[in-house]
Amino acid sequence: MKFETAATTNPIDQLKVVGRPTNRTDGPLKTTGRAPYAYEHQVAAPNQAYGYVVGSAIAKGRITKLDVSRAEEAPGVIAVVTASNAGPLKKANRNTATLFGGPKIEHYHQAIAVVVAETFEQARAAAGLLQIEYAREQGKFDLEASRASATDPKKITAGASDTSVGDFEGAFAKAAVKLDATYTTPDQSHVMMEPPATIATWEDGNLTVRTSHQMVDWARSDLATTLGLEKEQVRVITPYVGGGFGAKLFLRADVIAAALGARAAKRPVKVALQRPLSVNNLVHRPATIQRIRIGAERSGKITAIGHESWSGDLPNGKPDGAVHQTRLLYAGADRMTRTRLAILDLPEANAMRAPGEATGLMALEIAMDEMAEKLGLDPVEFRIINDTQVVPDVPAEPSSDDPQARSDSGGTDEHSAKELRFSQRHLVECLRTGAEKFGWSKRNKIPGQMREGDWLIGHGVAGAIRGNKQMKSAARVRLDRGGVVTVETDMTDIGTGSYTIIAQTAAEMMGIPIDKVVVRLGDSAFPVSAGSGGQWGGNCSTSGVYAACVKLREAVAQKLGFNVTDAAFEDGQVRASGRALPLAQAARDGELVAEDVIEFGGVTEESEQATFAAHFVEVAVDAFTGETRIRRMLSVCDCGRILNPKSARSQVIGGMSMGVGAALTEELAVDKRFGFFVNHDLASYEVPVHADIPHQEVIFFGDADPMSSPMKAKGVAELGISGVAAAVANAVYNAVGVRVREYPLTMDKLL
Ligand code: MOS
């Protein structure tokens, strides 16, 4: 089904099941330990062996000697695989670094061997017997030192190419009030609860991996490419995923190690990346240096806005998209963004929750706070003054009374785009509603003036934007004679609640209760979905289920002798013109099966689709130690129709908590001599725990967006983190009067 526009109503709009707060259908399985995660599958073959991954002890250089003989003789060892006996391996395009390295080493803890043994302990013990010698080369590990050599990236993430509208430099020079400030964000790690893990099984040259992955079809293609197999020879099964945050978007070393280990051992092999290996073996969010310049009239109207960002990655890697949102969030006639990429020999940089916006807003939304202060404006009002319903970085069409401009643009210049509007944008309402509910007017306006005992109290706000991507997504639905509808799609549930919103969608479409729907996910044997990434999964995968259900309704109507356009599907029945028949009766002669894919064509270009939020935070900072405690958080979100308010809220408070980590504690410490992240475990990479997070409140506008999809929903999950760290930073400034521009805001920076 091609999505044109959902301005008309459809069965989803009944909102009998969709839109209702619904418990996770997979909740009981998870809380009773019956939902199998990657490492836990009981594969048919009872003789699973264990693989232990060995990571490189240098960041850059070569292995000069790798002697496996002692390890091979160790008790229980079945096989030791290294680059020299792994067979040919090819790097998939979605990976920057080679997943199974050697003799060339590209980054610290790059996987260079997998030891397979009867037990995990035997594999681990034997791994310690490998004799490895290296020739170390000097790498580049310091972003600040490499900043001058950074170049315009050729291979870029969406929106990271340089943009320019009008004359930024001229307008900034002339502005009555100006800010020119530089901010830094550190390297960060996903540290999701479940490490990447895989059980690999070979049968007649075909490979099955039970793994933990966000994107089933990407994993299947890339695994086939890496191992030189046909895609049809690979099956990927990942029904439950214990978090990903982007670290499981692309193939990781666990899958390759398990596949190679199983091939060598001729047995199923299970591998979980050891936690201390994970941080340097996996991708991470790269550090950024960001320079922001804002010029405004005394009234507060922004006239010039410029955002430049520097980040690093391995050769052929990607930059962080930190400037992207600055093209879209606030008005201003003259503007520019610039992205530069330095080559660093640290582990691979890549997507982490809200890649781009998360880092970019950490800087931009402090800059907005600083500007508001310079202008003597309330930071909420300053943002409202600069709201725009029109995408501000599309060059304006030349005016018709200016013939010179017309001829300059070549008359039919396709670049002189017509005005591009946001399909929906309620940022102002988010800010106003949030300010009212939070009690913003009662805050202290002069920094460092509100005190309760030893605690200095502060309040901060930030605006946020995060894109809403439309990706094609397929599903299959089956109706059986018992009236049960089974949905099959390779969509994943990474803790987000996909099972539940997909069940809600099928229940609404077919007019049955949610417990009459069975949802089967995360298997490459099912139709290819949008997968879980970039906060597009919820909206797009349910839209694919909607499309399949439209076809199933047609099949049911035909079978029962109804005209589908008149038929109502409700209460387990199909009704039209006074006639009613049980839905199940359509399957009386056998199961009815329908499959379809939702595709988003030109409609996606008619408007800019994004989600918006306003975040409000109250902090208390110890006047003597500089310790910051979060006291209250409120996020007001504008992200289309909310399919399940319960799981959507969970997504947002998860994002808010991650934003607190980004603001206050999360930082990978780089060893700049040897090129690795020093704090590579959960004891030293600090993320917020329950005791760090106070009461959190989330308000949704819940406004259906007919331009987004038949579901009229949008992304939710990544909006939750976008902007939060800056709201915390602004609250800390309001509490103590010290402006910190280097994240995280650790105590030492306040004293
Ligand atoms: Mo998200 S960083 O696309 O998992």
Residues whose N, C-alpha, C, O or C-beta is under 5 A from the ligand:
A	BS01	MOS	F245 G246 A351 M352 R353 A354 P355 S532 G533 G534 Q535
